[in-house]
């Protein structure tokens, strides 16, 4: 019963965000879904200014992509991909990069990791990032996850903080594989649920009449790109 109530809280939390008209989330595991090639293209566009970044991450990403849930935000009116986020069980990415480091502490338990949060150039970056984060949090809660971990750049910190994730270390971390300086942020599901309840129950944040369809966060395929067979 508690799990059902918690998922309902995240749904209400999601409804408090803007830019929901004609938006729907679609979820799939691994790399075999037809949408995955669009996700890869979106990442390439996102990092177009740094081809070296893509080359450094290629092999690393292939392994994690194959073991992750990919959640996409679709504009169902124009049948286009607005953004995506990767949800990996067991904090695979952080353990791959930092497990041998005594200076980095990684939370224990049923941890899920969020990564590769990217938006299409025309998307409302923070608004649509919020919708993706809410859908990903709902996915983790429905699977009884204990907490959410993420590696992020300073530019994306605002989105993660909105969900209660805070830096575990005082400064950025430089990976052994020279993949750049990143913050490691974390929140337990208890903290995330408290943050969600506080947001949608606040008078100034109370949800307006929902523009998001009732099942838009249900992670079910939509039309067009999303409806192609597995």
N, C-alpha and C positions, 0 to 999 in steps of 0.2 A: 504493500500500500504506500509506504514512504517513497519508493522509487517512482511510482505513478504521480504522487503529489509533487515530487521534485521536478519531474519532466514538465508537469503543468506550470510550475513556477518559471522554468526557463522559457516556455512558450509565452507566458505573460511578459517576461523580461524582453523577449524578442519583439513583441508587439509594441514596446515602448520606443523602438528605433524608427527613424524616418526612412524615406525612399523605398517603400515596400511594394508600391504598385507594380503589378506584372512581374514580381520576383518570385522565384521558386528555387529551392535547394535540391540538388540531386547527389546521391551518394553511390560510390562503387569501390570495391576493393581491388588492389593490384593495378596492373597496367594494360589489361586486355579489353577494357571497355572502350567503345568508339570515342567517347569524350576525352580519353586520356591524351590523344594526339593534340587536341585543342588546348588542353592544360599545358602540354610541353611548349606549344607555340606561344601561349600567354606568358610563360616563364621567359622564353627567349626574347619576347618583346619587352618584358619588364627589365631584363638585364642587358638590353641591346647595347648599352654604352660600355659594357665590360664583357667582351667575349672571353677574356682570360678567366673571369669568374665562372662562366659556364663550363669551360674546359676543366677547371679544377674540381668542380662538383659532379661531373658526369658519372664516373664510376660509383662514387659515394651515393649519389641520388638513385641510381638504378636499383641498388640493393634495398634502400629504404622505400622507394616507390612500390617495389614488389611486395612489401610487407605492410602496406599502409592503406587506410581508408582515405579516399579522396572525396572531398565535399565541394561541390561546384555551385555557384550562384548563377542562375540563368535569367535572362530577360526573355520571358515567354512570349511577349508581344512581338519581338523582333528575332526570336530564336538565336540569341547570341550569348556567349559566355562572358560574364562580368567579372568573375574572380574565382579563386579556388584556395583551399587550405588542405594541408595533409595532416592526418591524425594517425600517429604510430603508437601501438601498444608497447609498453616496456621501455620507454625513453631510449629507443634504439639509437637515434642520432647522437644524443649527448653521450651515451656510453661509448659509441664508436669513436667520438672525438676526445673524450675526457676521462674515460674509465681508469686510465693509468696515471692520472694526475692526482697527487696528494693535496693539491691546492684547491681542487674543485669538489664540492659536495653535491651529490645527486640524491634526491629523496628516494626512500624505499617505498615499497608497496605496489599496488596496482596503478602505476603511473602511465598516463598517456601523454604523448608529446605532440604539440602543434608546430608545424613548420611550413615553409614555402607558401606563406600568405601573400598572394599576388592579386593585383587588380588590373583590369583592362584600362588603357589610357583614358577612355571616355567615362569610366565608372566614377561614382562618388566615393572616393577612396576610404574615408573613415566610416561613412554611413554603410557602405556595402561590406566593409571589413567587419563591422559590428554584427551584421546579419550572418556572415560566415562563422564568426566566433560563437555566436549563440547556437547555431545549428551544430557546430562541432562539440560544444559543451553538452548539448542535449544527447549527442551520440555517446559521449563518454559516460554521462550519468546513467543512461539506459543500460550500460554494460558494467555498472557497479564500480566504476573507476574511483580510486582514492584521491587523485589529484591530477593537475595539468601542469606540464612543464613546457617551456619554449625557449628557443634561442632567438634573440631578435636584435636588430639594430635600433639605435636610438630613435630613428624616424618612426618605427612601428610601436614604440613603447606605449604611446597613448592608448592604442586599441587594447593591448593586453592589460594595462592598469585598470581600464574601465570594467574589466571582468574580475578584478581582484588580484591579478598576478603581479608580484613584486620581485625585484632583483634579489637573488640569493647571495650575491657577492657585491662588494662595494664598488668594484670597477669592472670594466669590460674584460673578457677573457680572450686570450689569443690562442687559437687552436694549434695543436701540434702539427696539423696538416696544412698550416698556413692558409686557412680559409677565411681569415679576417678576424676583426675584433667584434665580439658579440656579448650581449648581456644574457645571462641565464635567469629567467623569471619563472616563478612557481606560485601556485595557490592550491590548497586542498579543496576538495569538492565542497566541504563545509563552508569555507570562505567564499567560494564562488556562489553557493546558494544564498548565503547571507547578503552578498553584494546584489544578487538578482532581486531578492525580496525587497531590499532597501530601495532599489531604483524604481520598481514599478509601483510600490506602495506610497512613494513620495508624491504629494499633491502636484508639484510642478513637473513630475515625470510620469504622471498617470497616463496610461495608454489612451490615445485617441481612438475613435471608431476604426477598427482594424481594416487597413487596406490590403493586408496580406491574407491570401486565401487560407481557410482553416487548416489545410494540410500542406501549406507552403514550407513548413519546417519539418515535414514528415519524412524527408529524405526519399521521396518516391520520384521516379522518373517523370519528366514532363514531356511536352511534344517536341517535334523537330529533332535537333541534335540529341536531346536527352532520351528520346524514345527509340533510338536505334537499338537493335537486338544485341544482347551480350555475346 
